Structure formats: structure tokens, C-alpha cells
């Protein structure tokens, strides 16, 4: 694999892929069959993957429309081990990432502020990845809320989520036991992260997002990179044609009851509005003091208490 393909942080906007450093691949026959729902979704991602942030609207919609038929298992893929071992040709330092993040945010219509790479750059995505694995030990829902929170921190708030102080704040805000998280971050979480890296190698994962859809008979479809909503929907339906789409109740209170924080793009996708129309609607709600908002340089995060 040449250096260009090792550009872990220069995510290809056309393909929607954030490339991972090369790792040794073994067999792709690892059993990832479903245990509860008909389809299991194995999602390899990274907290600083801009393309993964770009598909949040699609995954949130899929969850609302087909929740009865699949579960998502989140695995960390290890996008950036450290600049001292990084060998990218187009991205050689954090400043190079800043420009790319600005472009990615505009492409995905998701707020991304690349200035974090200038003002308080990360040296590795491993600490937040390990923190997420540690959070999983306290329950999947809390862990996913934690993952969402640290993504908001890095993409909108320009916070370096490699730093424990920011991980600690995110843990507190999402109801995690911070002391226990610290213990697991320094112990079991690291072991779990290493297991994720090993599984990524076994399955031949080379970039993010990589999503495997697998049924009870181990039939599998892979969706690689940021894709339109229909790509994820069709992968699910190919494996389980009996799945029936549930209509989304687009009343804003219902949407926010599922997702307490939403970008304009996310709200638009979930309510069949354009991003601009969604933003206009949400601004009216904000003027009525019915929702809150956090304004970043390149977009808004809408919130409910």
C-alpha cells in the first residue's frame, strides 16, 4: 500500500472513506452472526473520522425506521496512532487536517470546525477510542451517548478529546461513573481496544466507516465509506426482505425525544426537509425558547434539556 493510501486523516470526500494505516489482514471468516435481532450491524469507526460524522444522519434515520430488525455493534478502528508513526504523503501534520475538515464539513453539510487542528491538535485518536471501550463496560446506551458527546466536542467545539479532562467532562455529562471509567480506561478498555484492532485486521478493514451487515446464516454485505441512505437500507433489506419500514413521527418533540442533540442536516434528514428548511424551522423553535442551540463556526447543534 503506497503512502497516499495511508492518509488516515485525509478522508476522500468522493468515496466517503477515511483510510486507516495498513494492518496485517488474516481471515475474513470471523463469526459476526446475530444473536437477538435478525441482522447484526458491525460498525468500524473512529471518534475523529470526519466521514463517520458525515453519516450520522443516515444511521440515525435507519435506526428510527428499522430498529426492530438490527442492532449496531460499534468497534474502534484506530485512525491515528500518532504523528511519529504516521506516513501519509498529503497529510504530514495537524495543520494539513484543518483544511480537509473544513472541506468535509461543507460536503456532508455537517458542522465541522477544522481549527481544532491548529489551536489544540490531537496527537492520537487512540485515547478517545479506548475511553469509548471503557464506557461500553457501563452499558451500551451510555457508551453511545458518550461517543456522540466527544464527537460534538471535537467537531464543533474544537476540544481536544485526547485530553483526559475533556473525556472526563463528557463522561460526567452522559451519566457515566467517571472514577470507574478512569480505572477501565487504564485497564480493560485498552484490552478491548486491542481486540477491536485485531478484529479489524481479520476482516480486512482499511478505512472508515466500514459497516458489515450480517444475518443469522452469516450472509454478509459490506458498505464501505460514506454512502447515501439507500445503500444502508438496501444492505439491510437484502439480508432481511421481510423488514417493514416504520414511518417516522416528524413532530419535533418526538425527534428530540430520540436524539436530544441534532445538527440541522440530521433534523432535515429525519423530517424530510432540506438542511436550509430544517434550520429555518429550528430557528423559529429557538426564538420561542422551545429548544436551545450551540453555534459553531460552520454550523449549529440544536439541543433540548
N, C-alpha and C positions, 0 to 999 in steps of 0.2 A: 504494500500500500504506500503510495507516494505521500509526500508531505502535504500536498493540497487536500488530500482526503483525510488528513489527520487534524484538520482545522476544527477542533472541538467546539469552539465558541463562535465560529463564523458559520451560522446556520444558513443553509441555502434557502432563500425565500421562494424560489421557484418550486423546489421539491418539498419544502417544509421540513427539512431534516437538519438536526444538529448532530454532527458527526462525533463519534466517540473515538478516543485513542484505540489503536489496534490492540486486541487481546487475543490470546490463543483460543481458537474455537475447537470444541470437541464434537460430540454427537448432538443432533437436534432431536433426539428421541426421548428427552426428558418428559416424564408424565406430568401434564398440566391439566388433567381432566377435572371436570366439575364435580363438586360434592353435594351441593344443595340445589341451585337453580340449573336449568338446562344448559346454560352457556357460561363458561368462565372466561373472563377477560383479564389477561395478564399484561400489565402496562409498565413498560420500562421508561423511566423518565428521570429528570434531574431538577432540583429546585431552581437552577439558573438557566434552564433550557427555554429560550425565547419561543421556539416553535411549539413547545408544550404549553406555554402560557397562551399561545395563539389558538389552541384547540379547546380551551376551556369552554367556550360557548357550545361547541358541538357535543362534548362529553356531558355537559350539564343537561342539554336537551335530550340526549339519548337516555340518560338516567330517568328523566321525567316520563318519557314516552314508553320505555320498555323495562322499567325497573323490575317487573315480575319475572323476567327471563334471564337476567345475568347479574353477576357480582364482579366487581373490579378488584383485582389484587395489584397493589402498587409496589413496584420494585425500583430501587435506585440503580442507575447505570454507571455513575462515575464519569461525569462530563469533563471535569477539570481536576486532575490530581494535584497539579501545582505548576507554576510557570517554569520552575527549574527543570522539569522533565518534559515540558511541552515542546513539541517540534513543529508547530504549524508554520507555514510559509507566509500566508496572508495575514495572520494574527500572531504577533510575536510578543505583545504586551497588552495590559489592560486598556490603554488608550485606543487601541485598534478596535476593541469590542464596543466602545461607546458609540461610534458611528454606525456600526452594524445594528445595534439595538434600536437606535432611532429609526432606521430604515425598516426593521422588522415590525416595530410598533405601528408604523404607518400602513404597512402591508396588511397586517392582521386586524387593523382597526381596534387594537387593544392597547391601553396606555402602558408604554414602556419608556422610562427615563434613563437614557444611557449615561447620564452624568455620574452615576454611582461609580463607574469605572475610572472616572477622573478624580472625584472628590474622596472616595473611600473604597478603593477597589478590593475585590476578593482575590486571595491568592490560591484558593481551592474551593471546590463545591463539595468536598468530602465532609466537612463538619456539619453543614445543614442536612446532608443526606443521612449521616449517622444519627443526628438528632431526630429525624423523622422515624428511623427504625426504632430508636429508643421509645419514641412516643407511641408506636404501634403496640408496645407491651402494655400500655394503659388503655387500649381499646381502639378499634379501627376508626370510629367516628371522631374521637378526639384527635387522633393522629391526622386524619384528613383535614380537619379544621385547622390544625397546626400547620400543615403543609400549605394550605391556602393562605394562611396568615403570613408565613415567611415569604411566599411569592409576592404578596401585596407589598411587603416591606421592601423587597429588593427591586421590584419592577416599577413601583410608583413612588415609594418614599425614600429611595436612594440610601437604604440602610444596608450595611454590610452584614449579611446573615451568616458569615463565617464566625463572627464575634459572639462569644457566649452571652454577653449582655443583651443582645438582640434576640437570640434564641430563647433566653430566659424570659424576656418580656413577652414573646409570642406564646410561650408555654403558659404563662400566667393568664394571658388574655383568652386562651382557649380552654381553660379549665384543667390543665394538666397539673400533676403533682411535680413541682419544679425540683424538689430535692431528689425524688426518685428518678426523674428524668436525667439529672446530672450523674447519678450513680450508673444508670443504664447507658448513658452516653459514653461513659468511660469504660464500660464493660460489655454487656450483652449486645448493645446497639452496634458496636464495632464488629462483633462476630456476625451479626445479622447482615450488616452491610457487605462484609466479605462474601457471604453466601449469595447475596444478590449479584455481585460482580461475577462470581463463579457461574451462576445460572445464566447470566447474560452471555458469557463466553460459550457456554454449552449450546445455547440457542442461536448463536451467530449474530447477536445484536451488535450493530456497528454505529448506530446513531439513534437519536431520539426526536420525536416519540416513535417507539416501536410497540405495537399493540397486537397481541395474539388473541384471537377468538377461538375457543376450543369447546367442542360438545362432549357429551358423555362417552362417545365412542372414540374420542381422541382425534376426530376430524378437526382440521385447523386451518384458519385463514389468518394471514398477517396483513396488517395495514401499517405501512411504513411512511413516516413523515406526516406533515400537516395536510389533511385532506378535507374535502367538503363533507358536510354532514352525511350525505347519501352513502359515502364509502363505508362509514362505520355502521350505518343502518343496514346496508346490504350484506355486510360481513355477518352480522347477527342473523339476518333472515335466511341466508344461505345455510346456516347451521341449524336454525330452528324456524322453518317456514310457518309454523303454527302461531308464532308470536303475533299478538294483536296490539297495534299501536293505541295507546291511551291518549285521548285528547288532553292538551294542557289547559288547565283553567288559567286564563291570562289575566285575571283580576290581580292588580299589583300586590295586594296583601298576600295572596296565595303564592305568588312567585317569590316574594321576600320571606315567606314562611319556610320555604325550602332552602333558599340561598340568601342569608342575611346581608351579604355584600355582593354587589353586581356592578360590572362595568356597563357602559351604555351599549356596547356591542352584545354583551351577554343578554341583557334585558331585551334588546331588539330581536335576537335570535329566538328567545323563548316566547315572545309575544307577536312574532311575525311582523315586526317593524324594521325599517331601516335604522341604522345607527343614529342618523340625524333626527329621525322622527322619535326614536326612543329617548334621545337626550332632551328633546323639546318637551315631551310628556313628563319625564322625570323632573325636569326643572320646574314645571308647574307644581308638582307634588312637593318639591323642596320649598317653593315660595309659600305653600300652605302649611309648612312645618310638619309634613307627614312623613318625610324621610330626611336623612342627612346626607352629606356628601363630603368627600375628600378630593380636593382639586390638586392634581399633579401637573407637571409641565405639559404632558401630552395626553391628558385625559382625566376623566372623573371616575371615582369609585363611590357608588351610591350605597347607603347603609341604613339599617334600621336598628334600634336599640333592643 
